[in-house]
């Protein structure tokens, strides 16, 4: 953007500024610390000038919003057309209680639902499984059968609402329940909108929720992708999730690199299944964390779009614009929330949410200030939602497309993040002899991802312990008084009510129809067919979550057992 003569003049003027203006100031008063770095420990310079982005090609590297390489945003008008989808993660207790929270959020102005499931549901277990004791409805809603899904969405128009399901090992079953519920209500499958997380690579890398080994887990992910391409074209069958990678302690670059690698791995598996990239890629979505380092996070999102567009083109031959346009959901960093002085979290979440907006997110979840202590209360949820609404309606941040574009600092950070991310991607690809998918599977088996994240997490905690990383209210600016807010309490009768409903369903259903549906699913899986149509049939017969996932566990064995963990 600047010619060589301009850059040389700026460079010389910068050297003069350092000598005549900066150095005397440093001699008199110095700076707050010797070294300045992001949460990811990426060192940042004191000042950025055109000399830092002298090689930047505006049209090639930035372009315009809605055009390749999408650095400045996936759509031409961005939030001037419509604001991001405002989602609040909700789910606790029974389906009735969560349904009540859904209606509350919709009444308060939320524009999309996001469902949290309890641990048994996440792990493909029924509420009456001995392993579920003490966990029913505790960190999300309990869903055992289609009956729970019917209650969960009572009074909610499936054709009008967009619903996100944060679930992975048992994602095919939850998706099948949603499809079955639409069929039951006469809602055309083609009208269903929403997102299924369904990201098993991320589980083996970071979050550690799994049922069966990586390869058959990947088969189920692709089953959902293939089925949804034909049946629910407006529904996103995979939300490739970096959120949990970051929550496990990764750096921003590791989060971006490992997330994009996972996405490219799914692309490769789908192509091997025989799907054309432009047939399914437009419906892939991504899910990122947004941490405290404001400019690093904005740069991360901009770099993500640019890398994705180029790789989808160069490596996978994508031709459609929609196949190269990365779209993502953002959640503020749960890891950053503190139990000490929890109201401080309102400020943290606001900064993180604003970074997500300035980075061009398509939907946003703002954490509630009390989430370091318990599931969010209604008061805290309302504050979190109002935070988004204030940013959208009062701050002006939504009025300019990519307002950070052209910032010497942000463009430099974007370039640096892109370069370091690509180094990771090439390393993973080489581990798979040219295949990102195989590189991920190799990395999972050999503990590569765990070591990288563990080292980064340990290094961060050391900086906190040494006081180099300030956490307000924890290692600085502490107070003695109790600042804990009133927190949400889960009704102790939740488990009994859920177990009672499950018992009623089992007593009322046609056992022969259930057995036939499960046997058909078992045979289809053994033949290597797409299992989704059979899972939908089993769900409609009111087979339980545990019964359906048990078919796959019987066939492939439990991954925990193969690791000696069960």
PyMOL commands that set and color helices and strands:
alter all, ss='L'
color gray80, all
select helices_A, chain A and resi 4-29+50-53+58-62+78-80+95-107+119-122+130-132+146-152+171-185+189-191+200-207+214-231+243-247+252-273+277-283+294-314+321-324+334-336+344-358+378-393+408-431+436-446+448-466+494-508+511-527+532-540+545-556+559-562
alter helices_A, ss='H'
color red, helices_A
select strands_A, chain A and resi 85-90+112-116+162-166+193-196+235-236+238-241+284-290+328-332+363-365
alter strands_A, ss='S'
color yellow, strands_A
deselect
rebuild
show_as cartoon
